[in-house]
């Protein structure tokens, strides 16, 4: 079975019931400079180790990171990884000066 086949089959089954223009959505996510897709592919569902290293470089070498570990896995908070990932994300999002809105397609 190919990687996208289950989703393609579901899409085809319900395509007529969708209330959004999926062609426009596909065009948006197919753009080379699509920030959402970059974050998804490099940070959200996959890990780009080089990008993570770039995020880690944003901190001083003596930075103290704190994680909170609980007996139950779902109650743990890995704050260090979250902070490093957020800084890593800044390497792939467009630069914004805060004076004008981000251009939308």
N, C-alpha and C positions, 0 to 999 in steps of 0.2 A: 504494500500500500504506500502510495506517495505521501509526502508530508502534508500537503495541503488538501488532499482528497476529501477527508471527512468534512472539513469546513466548506469546501466547494459544493459538496452534495447538499448540505444543509442550506447553504445560500440559495442554490437553485430551487430547492423545495419551497422556500418562503420568499423568494425575490419579489413576487407580485404583491405581497402584503407589506413590504417595507414602505415607510412613510418619508424616507429621505432619499435624495438622489444619490444613489451609491456610485454612479459614474464620477460625480464631482468629488466624492469622498476618496475613491480610488485614485483619482488624479492628484488630489492633495497629498495623499500618503506616498504616491509614486514619485514626487519631486525629489531631486537630489539634495535640496537644502531643507527638507522638512524636519523641523526641530523635534516634533513629537515622535516621529519615526526613529530619529537618531537616539533619542533618550530611551525609547522602547528597546531598540536593538542593542544599545551599548550599556544601558544601565538598568532598565526595568526588568527585562526577561532574560537577558544575557549579561555576562560580565566581560568588560574589556579591561584586562589587567593593566595595560599601559595607561588608560584613562584613570584608573584607580590610583596608579602611582603618581600621576600628575596631581590628583586631588590631595594625596598624602603630602606632596611637596609644599602645599600651601601652609602647612603647620611648622612651627619651629621644631628643631630636633629634640628639645626637652619638653615638648607638649605632653601633658598627662591626660590620657584618655580614660574615661570611666564607663564601664558597662555594668549593668545591674543584672545579676544572675539569680534566678529563683529556682525552686525545686521543680516547678512545672515549666516546660519549655515555652509555652505561650505567654508566660508572665515575665520573661526575660526582656531586657531592653538593651540593645546593642548600640548605644549612642555613638561610639567611636566610628563604627562603620557608616552610620547614617551621616555623620558630619563629613567624613571623607568623601562619600558618594555625592553629597550636595556640592562640595567644592569641585569634584570631578565633572559634574554636570555643567558647571559654569564654563568649562572648556569647550562644550559643544553647542551651547545656546548662543544666539546672535547677541552682539553687544548692543545694549540699549542705553541711551544717555539719560532717560527719565523725563525728557522734555517733549518727546513725541511718542505716539502709540506705535506698537509693533505692527508692521505692515501685515495685512491679512490677504490671503489669496482669494 
